Amino acid sequence: MYPKEIIQHWVKIFNSGNAQALATLYHDGAINHQVNQEPTVGKIAIQEKFENEFKEAEMVCIVENIFEDGDWGILEWRDPLGLRGCGFFHILNDKIKLQRGYW
């Protein structure tokens, strides 16, 4: 799969609020670094992070743009409340190895 396709799948699962399904898109040793927080390392920790976040707030990702360059995909997004951001996804062997987010 191309990075753009994986990100589209990521958005669909993210919007369903299914942390377990979302975690399947990551390598075992993946890193999710939202730059205003410490990096989350490992698929299990990433799943737990999403589980906690989905419990705290209803989150919706509305795609503005998705770009790709080689093994990288970039998601520009907004939410219904007007928050905007972008995420950088390094994809290796159809799994997310690194995700970095700015918002």
MOPAC internal coordinates of N, CA, C and O (Angstrom, degrees):
PM7 1SCF
backbone

  N    0.0000 0     0.00 0     0.00 0    0    0    0
  C    1.4511 1     0.00 0     0.00 0    1    0    0
  C    1.5264 1   110.12 1     0.00 0    2    1    0
  O    1.2310 1   121.45 1   -29.34 1    3    2    1
  N    1.3011 1   114.82 1   150.66 1    3    2    1
  C    1.4602 1   120.63 1   175.99 1    5    3    2
  C    1.5319 1   109.76 1   -82.38 1    6    5    3
  O    1.2310 1   120.02 1   -26.57 1    7    6    5
  N    1.3450 1   117.56 1   153.43 1    7    6    5
  C    1.4683 1   119.39 1   178.12 1    9    7    6
  C    1.5298 1   112.90 1   -51.46 1   10    9    7
  O    1.2310 1   120.33 1   139.95 1   11   10    9
  N    1.3146 1   116.97 1   -40.05 1   11   10    9
  C    1.4745 1   120.29 1  -179.37 1   13   11   10
  C    1.5316 1   110.64 1   -60.03 1   14   13   11
  O    1.2310 1   120.09 1   138.79 1   15   14   13
  N    1.3177 1   117.43 1   -41.21 1   15   14   13
  C    1.4672 1   121.00 1   180.00 1   17   15   14
  C    1.5320 1   111.43 1   -66.87 1   18   17   15
  O    1.2310 1   120.65 1   139.91 1   19   18   17
  N    1.3125 1   116.37 1   -40.09 1   19   18   17
  C    1.4622 1   120.47 1   178.99 1   21   19   18
  C    1.5259 1   110.41 1   -65.52 1   22   21   19
  O    1.2310 1   120.34 1   139.72 1   23   22   21
  N    1.3205 1   116.95 1   -40.28 1   23   22   21
  C    1.4659 1   120.30 1   178.19 1   25   23   22
  C    1.5296 1   110.57 1   -66.32 1   26   25   23
  O    1.2310 1   119.77 1   139.34 1   27   26   25
  N    1.3154 1   118.04 1   -40.66 1   27   26   25
  C    1.4607 1   120.18 1   176.88 1   29   27   26
  C    1.5305 1   110.32 1   -60.35 1   30   29   27
  O    1.2310 1   120.56 1   138.89 1   31   30   29
  N    1.3163 1   116.53 1   -41.11 1   31   30   29
  C    1.4680 1   121.42 1   177.29 1   33   31   30
  C    1.5272 1   109.73 1   -66.05 1   34   33   31
  O    1.2310 1   120.10 1   138.33 1   35   34   33
  N    1.3313 1   117.41 1   -41.67 1   35   34   33
  C    1.4594 1   122.51 1   177.61 1   37   35   34
  C    1.5273 1   110.29 1   -57.32 1   38   37   35
  O    1.2310 1   120.27 1   133.14 1   39   38   37
  N    1.3295 1   117.09 1   -46.86 1   39   38   37
  C    1.4695 1   121.10 1  -179.48 1   41   39   38
  C    1.5288 1   110.98 1   -60.88 1   42   41   39
  O    1.2310 1   120.59 1   135.81 1   43   42   41
  N    1.3226 1   116.48 1   -44.19 1   43   42   41
  C    1.4686 1   120.38 1   179.97 1   45   43   42
  C    1.5324 1   110.87 1   -59.25 1   46   45   43
  O    1.2310 1   120.58 1   134.12 1   47   46   45
  N    1.3210 1   116.50 1   -45.88 1   47   46   45
  C    1.4655 1   120.13 1  -179.93 1   49   47   46
  C    1.5272 1   110.52 1   -69.59 1   50   49   47
  O    1.2310 1   120.13 1   137.15 1   51   50   49
  N    1.3330 1   117.36 1   -42.85 1   51   50   49
  C    1.4658 1   121.40 1   177.99 1   53   51   50
  C    1.5255 1   110.20 1   -54.64 1   54   53   51
  O    1.2310 1   120.61 1   133.28 1   55   54   53
  N    1.3275 1   116.44 1   -46.72 1   55   54   53
  C    1.4607 1   120.69 1  -178.17 1   57   55   54
  C    1.5217 1   112.97 1   -68.92 1   58   57   55
  O    1.2310 1   119.94 1   162.72 1   59   58   57
  N    1.3325 1   117.73 1   -17.28 1   59   58   57
  C    1.4645 1   120.59 1   175.59 1   61   59   58
  C    1.5322 1   111.04 1   -83.78 1   62   61   59
  O    1.2310 1   120.34 1   165.32 1   63   62   61
  N    1.3358 1   116.96 1   -14.68 1   63   62   61
  C    1.4630 1   121.23 1   179.80 1   65   63   62
  C    1.5179 1   114.39 1    75.49 1   66   65   63
  O    1.2310 1   120.25 1  -157.48 1   67   66   65
  N    1.3302 1   117.13 1    22.52 1   67   66   65
  C    1.4617 1   121.79 1  -176.98 1   69   67   66
  C    1.5302 1   110.01 1   -99.13 1   70   69   67
  O    1.2310 1   120.88 1   -87.05 1   71   70   69
  N    1.3302 1   115.92 1    92.95 1   71   70   69
  C    1.4668 1   120.95 1  -176.84 1   73   71   70
  C    1.5162 1   112.61 1   -64.26 1   74   73   71
  O    1.2310 1   120.29 1   143.99 1   75   74   73
  N    1.3188 1   117.04 1   -36.01 1   75   74   73
  C    1.4675 1   120.31 1  -179.48 1   77   75   74
  C    1.5297 1   110.41 1   -64.90 1   78   77   75
  O    1.2310 1   120.10 1   134.44 1   79   78   77
  N    1.3242 1   117.41 1   -45.56 1   79   78   77
  C    1.4666 1   120.73 1   178.25 1   81   79   78
  C    1.5154 1   110.59 1   -65.80 1   82   81   79
  O    1.2310 1   120.38 1   142.24 1   83   82   81
  N    1.3287 1   116.88 1   -37.76 1   83   82   81
  C    1.4637 1   120.55 1   179.50 1   85   83   82
  C    1.5256 1   110.50 1   -62.62 1   86   85   83
  O    1.2310 1   120.25 1   140.07 1   87   86   85
  N    1.3110 1   117.13 1   -39.93 1   87   86   85
  C    1.4663 1   121.56 1  -178.60 1   89   87   86
  C    1.5242 1   112.04 1   -63.04 1   90   89   87
  O    1.2310 1   119.81 1   153.39 1   91   90   89
  N    1.3232 1   117.96 1   -26.61 1   91   90   89
  C    1.4680 1   119.54 1   179.82 1   93   91   90
  C    1.5170 1   112.51 1   -66.63 1   94   93   91
  O    1.2310 1   119.84 1   165.73 1   95   94   93
  N    1.3211 1   117.91 1   -14.27 1   95   94   93
  C    1.4614 1   121.38 1  -179.84 1   97   95   94
  C    1.5343 1   112.69 1   -84.32 1   98   97   95
  O    1.2310 1   120.36 1   175.51 1   99   98   97
  N    1.3316 1   116.92 1    -4.49 1   99   98   97
  C    1.4631 1   122.07 1  -175.11 1  101   99   98
  C    1.5248 1   111.89 1  -107.01 1  102  101   99
  O    1.2310 1   120.83 1   -31.89 1  103  102  101
  N    1.3409 1   116.02 1   148.11 1  103  102  101
  C    1.4651 1   121.89 1   168.88 1  105  103  102
  C    1.5279 1   108.49 1   -64.00 1  106  105  103
  O    1.2310 1   120.40 1   -23.80 1  107  106  105
  N    1.3312 1   116.85 1   156.20 1  107  106  105
  C    1.4675 1   121.15 1   179.05 1  109  107  106
  C    1.5228 1   112.02 1   -55.48 1  110  109  107
  O    1.2310 1   119.82 1   139.53 1  111  110  109
  N    1.3134 1   117.95 1   -40.47 1  111  110  109
  C    1.4626 1   122.18 1  -178.17 1  113  111  110
  C    1.5168 1   114.16 1  -101.63 1  114  113  111
  O    1.2310 1   120.29 1  -155.62 1  115  114  113
  N    1.3230 1   117.05 1    24.38 1  115  114  113
  C    1.4684 1   121.70 1  -176.79 1  117  115  114
  C    1.5285 1   111.79 1   -61.51 1  118  117  115
  O    1.2310 1   121.71 1   -20.47 1  119  118  117
  N    1.3182 1   114.32 1   159.53 1  119  118  117
  C    1.4632 1   122.04 1   176.30 1  121  119  118
  C    1.5220 1   108.25 1  -122.48 1  122  121  119
  O    1.2310 1   120.94 1   -50.32 1  123  122  121
  N    1.3295 1   115.81 1   129.68 1  123  122  121
  C    1.4618 1   122.05 1   172.82 1  125  123  122
  C    1.5219 1   105.84 1  -115.75 1  126  125  123
  O    1.2310 1   120.61 1   -67.72 1  127  126  125
  N    1.3286 1   116.44 1   112.28 1  127  126  125
  C    1.4560 1   120.48 1  -176.93 1  129  127  126
  C    1.5232 1   109.49 1  -120.02 1  130  129  127
  O    1.2310 1   121.00 1   -78.03 1  131  130  129
  N    1.3083 1   115.70 1   101.97 1  131  130  129
  C    1.4572 1   121.26 1   169.28 1  133  131  130
  C    1.5178 1   104.50 1   -86.56 1  134  133  131
  O    1.2310 1   120.15 1   -61.18 1  135  134  133
  N    1.3279 1   117.31 1   118.82 1  135  134  133
  C    1.4579 1   120.81 1  -162.27 1  137  135  134
  C    1.5256 1   115.24 1   -63.32 1  138  137  135
  O    1.2310 1   119.84 1   166.67 1  139  138  137
  N    1.3166 1   117.92 1   -13.33 1  139  138  137
  C    1.4632 1   119.26 1   175.89 1  141  139  138
  C    1.5289 1   111.97 1   -90.69 1  142  141  139
  O    1.2310 1   120.59 1  -174.45 1  143  142  141
  N    1.3438 1   116.48 1     5.55 1  143  142  141
  C    1.4609 1   122.52 1  -178.68 1  145  143  142
  C    1.5297 1   109.20 1  -135.93 1  146  145  143
  O    1.2310 1   121.19 1   -11.49 1  147  146  145
  N    1.3102 1   115.33 1   168.51 1  147  146  145
  C    1.4612 1   120.00 1   173.59 1  149  147  146
  C    1.5324 1   108.79 1   -70.43 1  150  149  147
  O    1.2310 1   119.44 1   -30.70 1  151  150  149
  N    1.3351 1   118.67 1   149.30 1  151  150  149
  C    1.4660 1   120.69 1   177.70 1  153  151  150
  C    1.5306 1   112.00 1   -61.66 1  154  153  151
  O    1.2310 1   121.16 1   -35.74 1  155  154  153
  N    1.3187 1   115.39 1   144.26 1  155  154  153
  C    1.4627 1   122.36 1   173.62 1  157  155  154
  C    1.5197 1   106.32 1  -101.83 1  158  157  155
  O    1.2310 1   120.33 1   -54.93 1  159  158  157
  N    1.3285 1   116.98 1   125.07 1  159  158  157
  C    1.4563 1   121.58 1  -173.17 1  161  159  158
  C    1.5270 1   110.30 1  -115.50 1  162  161  159
  O    1.2310 1   121.18 1   -52.26 1  163  162  161
  N    1.3255 1   115.35 1   127.74 1  163  162  161
  C    1.4537 1   122.15 1   175.80 1  165  163  162
  C    1.5215 1   112.46 1    99.82 1  166  165  163
  O    1.2310 1   121.52 1   -36.61 1  167  166  165
  N    1.3268 1   114.69 1   143.39 1  167  166  165
  C    1.4585 1   121.79 1  -177.66 1  169  167  166
  C    1.5284 1   112.11 1   -57.24 1  170  169  167
  O    1.2310 1   119.89 1   137.87 1  171  170  169
  N    1.3252 1   117.81 1   -42.13 1  171  170  169
  C    1.4658 1   121.13 1  -178.27 1  173  171  170
  C    1.5214 1   110.71 1   -65.37 1  174  173  171
  O    1.2310 1   120.45 1   135.63 1  175  174  173
  N    1.3193 1   116.75 1   -44.37 1  175  174  173
  C    1.4656 1   120.61 1   179.02 1  177  175  174
  C    1.5292 1   110.73 1   -65.60 1  178  177  175
  O    1.2310 1   120.30 1   142.87 1  179  178  177
  N    1.3187 1   117.03 1   -37.13 1  179  178  177
  C    1.4687 1   120.70 1   177.76 1  181  179  178
  C    1.5258 1   110.03 1   -64.79 1  182  181  179
  O    1.2310 1   120.33 1   137.45 1  183  182  181
  N    1.3160 1   116.98 1   -42.55 1  183  182  181
  C    1.4704 1   120.37 1   177.16 1  185  183  182
  C    1.5261 1   110.39 1   -60.21 1  186  185  183
  O    1.2310 1   120.31 1   133.93 1  187  186  185
  N    1.3271 1   117.01 1   -46.07 1  187  186  185
  C    1.4654 1   121.02 1   179.93 1  189  187  186
  C    1.5205 1   111.26 1   -61.83 1  190  189  187
  O    1.2310 1   120.65 1   139.92 1  191  190  189
  N    1.3266 1   116.36 1   -40.08 1  191  190  189
  C    1.4694 1   120.64 1   178.48 1  193  191  190
  C    1.5233 1   110.20 1   -60.90 1  194  193  191
  O    1.2310 1   120.19 1   132.65 1  195  194  193
  N    1.3529 1   117.25 1   -47.35 1  195  194  193
  C    1.4590 1   119.85 1   179.15 1  197  195  194
  C    1.5260 1   111.10 1   -64.98 1  198  197  195
  O    1.2310 1   119.48 1   140.05 1  199  198  197
  N    1.3321 1   118.59 1   -39.95 1  199  198  197
  C    1.4647 1   120.91 1   177.94 1  201  199  198
  C    1.5223 1   110.45 1   -56.72 1  202  201  199
  O    1.2310 1   120.58 1   133.14 1  203  202  201
  N    1.3350 1   116.50 1   -46.86 1  203  202  201
  C    1.4647 1   121.10 1   179.53 1  205  203  202
  C    1.5223 1   111.88 1   -64.53 1  206  205  203
  O    1.2310 1   120.32 1   137.32 1  207  206  205
  N    1.3148 1   116.99 1   -42.68 1  207  206  205
  C    1.4656 1   120.19 1  -179.21 1  209  207  206
  C    1.5245 1   111.50 1   -67.07 1  210  209  207
  O    1.2310 1   120.04 1   140.78 1  211  210  209
  N    1.3344 1   117.53 1   -39.22 1  211  210  209
  C    1.4597 1   120.21 1   178.91 1  213  211  210
  C    1.5261 1   111.58 1   -66.62 1  214  213  211
  O    1.2310 1   120.29 1   150.87 1  215  214  213
  N    1.3392 1   117.05 1   -29.13 1  215  214  213
  C    1.4703 1   120.78 1   176.82 1  217  215  214
  C    1.5268 1   111.33 1   -72.61 1  218  217  215
  O    1.2310 1   120.62 1   145.59 1  219  218  217
  N    1.3316 1   116.42 1   -34.41 1  219  218  217
  C    1.4593 1   121.86 1  -175.29 1  221  219  218
  C    1.5182 1   113.57 1   -77.33 1  222  221  219
  O    1.2310 1   119.87 1   146.40 1  223  222  221
  N    1.3102 1   117.85 1   -33.60 1  223  222  221
  C    1.4627 1   119.85 1  -173.83 1  225  223  222
  C    1.5213 1   110.45 1  -154.05 1  226  225  223
  O    1.2310 1   121.60 1   -28.93 1  227  226  225
  N    1.3183 1   114.54 1   151.07 1  227  226  225
  C    1.4644 1   119.20 1   171.72 1  229  227  226
  C    1.5264 1   106.92 1   -81.41 1  230  229  227
  O    1.2310 1   121.07 1   -63.82 1  231  230  229
  N    1.3044 1   115.56 1   116.18 1  231  230  229
  C    1.4599 1   120.15 1  -177.23 1  233  231  230
  C    1.5184 1   109.49 1  -113.63 1  234  233  231
  O    1.2310 1   121.44 1   -44.83 1  235  234  233
  N    1.3202 1   114.85 1   135.17 1  235  234  233
  C    1.4589 1   121.62 1   179.33 1  237  235  234
  C    1.5203 1   107.75 1  -132.61 1  238  237  235
  O    1.2310 1   121.00 1   -49.02 1  239  238  237
  N    1.3116 1   115.69 1   130.98 1  239  238  237
  C    1.4662 1   122.17 1   178.53 1  241  239  238
  C    1.5280 1   107.99 1  -106.63 1  242  241  239
  O    1.2310 1   120.78 1   -63.93 1  243  242  241
  N    1.3222 1   116.10 1   116.07 1  243  242  241
  C    1.4626 1   122.12 1   175.65 1  245  243  242
  C    1.5256 1   107.23 1  -104.69 1  246  245  243
  O    1.2310 1   120.76 1   -60.87 1  247  246  245
  N    1.3054 1   116.15 1   119.13 1  247  246  245
  C    1.4623 1   121.17 1  -175.87 1  249  247  246
  C    1.5283 1   110.43 1   -72.41 1  250  249  247
  O    1.2310 1   121.30 1   -51.95 1  251  250  249
  N    1.3197 1   115.12 1   128.05 1  251  250  249
  C    1.4652 1   121.81 1   171.30 1  253  251  250
  C    1.5280 1   109.17 1   -95.72 1  254  253  251
  O    1.2310 1   120.79 1   131.61 1  255  254  253
  N    1.3344 1   116.10 1   -48.39 1  255  254  253
  C    1.4663 1   122.45 1   179.34 1  257  255  254
  C    1.5195 1   109.18 1  -154.04 1  258  257  255
  O    1.2310 1   121.07 1   -28.38 1  259  258  257
  N    1.3175 1   115.55 1   151.62 1  259  258  257
  C    1.4544 1   121.56 1   169.06 1  261  259  258
  C    1.5255 1   106.83 1  -131.56 1  262  261  259
  O    1.2310 1   121.18 1   -54.09 1  263  262  261
  N    1.3064 1   115.35 1   125.91 1  263  262  261
  C    1.4597 1   121.93 1   178.98 1  265  263  262
  C    1.5234 1   108.27 1  -118.36 1  266  265  263
  O    1.2310 1   120.30 1   -24.22 1  267  266  265
  N    1.3215 1   117.04 1   155.78 1  267  266  265
  C    1.4557 1   119.61 1   173.75 1  269  267  266
  C    1.5147 1   110.15 1  -140.94 1  270  269  267
  O    1.2310 1   121.92 1   -30.81 1  271  270  269
  N    1.3211 1   113.93 1   149.19 1  271  270  269
  C    1.4589 1   121.95 1   178.33 1  273  271  270
  C    1.5232 1   106.80 1  -148.04 1  274  273  271
  O    1.2310 1   120.67 1   -77.71 1  275  274  273
  N    1.3124 1   116.33 1   102.29 1  275  274  273
  C    1.4620 1   120.50 1  -178.28 1  277  275  274
  C    1.5137 1   110.73 1    63.17 1  278  277  275
  O    1.2310 1   120.46 1    57.73 1  279  278  277
  N    1.3415 1   116.73 1  -122.27 1  279  278  277
  C    1.4623 1   122.76 1  -179.29 1  281  279  278
  C    1.5270 1   112.78 1   -86.06 1  282  281  279
  O    1.2310 1   119.85 1  -174.26 1  283  282  281
  N    1.3144 1   117.89 1     5.74 1  283  282  281
  C    1.4597 1   122.09 1  -176.15 1  285  283  282
  C    1.5186 1   111.49 1  -110.52 1  286  285  283
  O    1.2310 1   121.19 1   -37.83 1  287  286  285
  N    1.3114 1   115.34 1   142.17 1  287  286  285
  C    1.4548 1   122.21 1   171.34 1  289  287  286
  C    1.5192 1   108.53 1  -127.23 1  290  289  287
  O    1.2310 1   120.90 1   -33.82 1  291  290  289
  N    1.3278 1   115.88 1   146.18 1  291  290  289
  C    1.4595 1   121.75 1  -179.45 1  293  291  290
  C    1.5233 1   108.11 1  -126.42 1  294  293  291
  O    1.2310 1   120.95 1   -54.33 1  295  294  293
  N    1.3137 1   115.80 1   125.67 1  295  294  293
  C    1.4552 1   122.94 1   179.68 1  297  295  294
  C    1.5248 1   108.87 1  -109.47 1  298  297  295
  O    1.2310 1   120.66 1   -60.73 1  299  298  297
  N    1.3211 1   116.35 1   119.27 1  299  298  297
  C    1.4590 1   121.37 1   171.13 1  301  299  298
  C    1.5253 1   106.28 1  -100.90 1  302  301  299
  O    1.2310 1   119.99 1   -53.28 1  303  302  301
  N    1.3375 1   117.63 1   126.72 1  303  302  301
  C    1.4511 1   120.85 1  -171.01 1  305  303  302
  C    1.5209 1   111.69 1  -137.79 1  306  305  303
  O    1.2310 1   122.01 1   -11.61 1  307  306  305
  N    1.3268 1   113.75 1   168.39 1  307  306  305
  C    1.4575 1   122.68 1   170.06 1  309  307  306
  C    1.5240 1   107.17 1  -144.17 1  310  309  307
  O    1.2310 1   120.92 1   -12.70 1  311  310  309
  N    1.3257 1   115.84 1   167.30 1  311  310  309
  C    1.4586 1   119.10 1   174.13 1  313  311  310
  C    1.5272 1   108.55 1  -122.19 1  314  313  311
  O    1.2310 1   119.80 1    -9.44 1  315  314  313
  N    1.3233 1   117.99 1   170.56 1  315  314  313
  C    1.4655 1   120.20 1  -176.53 1  317  315  314
  C    1.5327 1   114.32 1   -61.79 1  318  317  315
  O    1.2310 1   119.99 1   160.12 1  319  318  317
  N    1.3405 1   117.63 1   -19.88 1  319  318  317
  C    1.4586 1   120.85 1  -179.84 1  321  319  318
  C    1.5250 1   113.30 1   -89.35 1  322  321  319
  O    1.2310 1   120.38 1   177.00 1  323  322  321
  N    1.3330 1   116.88 1    -3.00 1  323  322  321
  C    1.4572 1   120.54 1   177.50 1  325  323  322
  C    1.5169 1   115.13 1   101.37 1  326  325  323
  O    1.2310 1   119.99 1   176.45 1  327  326  325
  N    1.3341 1   117.62 1    -3.55 1  327  326  325
  C    1.4633 1   120.23 1   175.86 1  329  327  326
  C    1.5188 1   108.58 1   -66.36 1  330  329  327
  O    1.2310 1   120.32 1   -40.82 1  331  330  329
  N    1.3184 1   117.00 1   139.18 1  331  330  329
  C    1.4586 1   121.73 1  -179.76 1  333  331  330
  C    1.5219 1   109.06 1  -128.38 1  334  333  331
  O    1.2310 1   121.59 1   -26.93 1  335  334  333
  N    1.3409 1   114.57 1   153.07 1  335  334  333
  C    1.4467 1   118.78 1   177.59 1  337  335  334
  C    1.5076 1   111.41 1  -169.52 1  338  337  335
  O    1.2310 1   121.53 1     4.76 1  339  338  337
  N    1.3213 1   114.67 1  -175.24 1  339  338  337
  C    1.4602 1   120.04 1   175.37 1  341  339  338
  C    1.5228 1   108.46 1  -146.72 1  342  341  339
  O    1.2310 1   121.88 1   -28.50 1  343  342  341
  N    1.3038 1   114.00 1   151.50 1  343  342  341
  C    1.4513 1   121.08 1   178.95 1  345  343  342
  C    1.5126 1   109.96 1  -128.23 1  346  345  343
  O    1.2310 1   120.92 1   -41.07 1  347  346  345
  N    1.3073 1   115.85 1   138.93 1  347  346  345
  C    1.4571 1   122.92 1   177.07 1  349  347  346
  C    1.5172 1   107.36 1  -108.80 1  350  349  347
  O    1.2310 1   120.22 1   -52.03 1  351  350  349
  N    1.3204 1   117.19 1   127.97 1  351  350  349
  C    1.4567 1   123.15 1  -176.02 1  353  351  350
  C    1.5310 1   108.88 1  -122.05 1  354  353  351
  O    1.2310 1   120.30 1   -59.20 1  355  354  353
  N    1.3223 1   117.04 1   120.80 1  355  354  353
  C    1.4606 1   121.11 1   172.71 1  357  355  354
  C    1.5210 1   106.46 1   -96.10 1  358  357  355
  O    1.2310 1   121.00 1   -62.55 1  359  358  357
  N    1.3248 1   115.69 1   117.45 1  359  358  357
  C    1.4613 1   122.48 1  -173.84 1  361  359  358
  C    1.5265 1   108.82 1  -108.51 1  362  361  359
  O    1.2310 1   120.73 1   -55.01 1  363  362  361
  N    1.3297 1   116.21 1   124.99 1  363  362  361
  C    1.4575 1   122.09 1   175.40 1  365  363  362
  C    1.5213 1   108.85 1  -129.84 1  366  365  363
  O    1.2310 1   120.26 1   -52.50 1  367  366  365
  N    1.3239 1   117.12 1   127.50 1  367  366  365
  C    1.4721 1   122.12 1  -179.84 1  369  367  366
  C    1.5300 1   111.95 1    53.42 1  370  369  367
  O    1.2310 1   121.23 1  -136.17 1  371  370  369
  N    1.3351 1   115.25 1    43.83 1  371  370  369
  C    1.4720 1   123.10 1   176.79 1  373  371  370
  C    1.5223 1   114.44 1    64.98 1  374  373  371
  O    1.2310 1   119.92 1  -160.28 1  375  374  373
  N    1.3268 1   117.75 1    19.72 1  375  374  373
  C    1.4638 1   122.34 1   177.26 1  377  375  374
  C    1.5234 1   109.13 1  -130.94 1  378  377  375
  O    1.2310 1   121.06 1   -28.90 1  379  378  377
  N    1.3270 1   115.57 1   151.10 1  379  378  377
  C    1.4644 1   120.65 1   178.87 1  381  379  378
  C    1.5298 1   108.77 1   -78.78 1  382  381  379
  O    1.2310 1   121.30 1   -58.28 1  383  382  381
  N    1.3160 1   115.12 1   121.72 1  383  382  381
  C    1.4665 1   121.79 1   178.36 1  385  383  382
  C    1.5302 1   110.51 1   -95.00 1  386  385  383
  O    1.2310 1   121.05 1   142.53 1  387  386  385
  N    1.3348 1   115.60 1   -37.47 1  387  386  385
  C    1.4647 1   121.94 1  -179.69 1  389  387  386
  C    1.5133 1   108.60 1  -144.07 1  390  389  387
  O    1.2310 1   121.11 1   -46.38 1  391  390  389
  N    1.3191 1   115.49 1   133.62 1  391  390  389
  C    1.4607 1   121.59 1   172.88 1  393  391  390
  C    1.5247 1   106.79 1  -128.56 1  394  393  391
  O    1.2310 1   120.93 1   -51.41 1  395  394  393
  N    1.3244 1   115.83 1   128.59 1  395  394  393
  C    1.4586 1   121.27 1   178.21 1  397  395  394
  C    1.5160 1   107.78 1  -126.81 1  398  397  395
  O    1.2310 1   120.19 1   -51.90 1  399  398  397
  N    1.3230 1   117.25 1   128.10 1  399  398  397
  C    1.4481 1   120.46 1  -176.32 1  401  399  398
  C    1.5094 1   113.41 1  -122.92 1  402  401  399
  O    1.2310 1   121.28 1   -36.51 1  403  402  401
  N    1.3278 1   115.15 1   143.49 1  403  402  401
  C    1.4691 1   124.03 1   177.64 1  405  403  402
  C    1.5216 1   107.60 1  -127.55 1  406  405  403
  O    1.2310 1   120.21 1   -47.04 1  407  406  405
  N    1.3370 1   117.21 1   132.96 1  407  406  405
  C    1.4574 1   120.48 1   176.11 1  409  407  406
  C    1.5126 1   109.88 1  -155.70 1  410  409  407
  O    1.2310 1   120.10 1   180.00 1  411  410  409

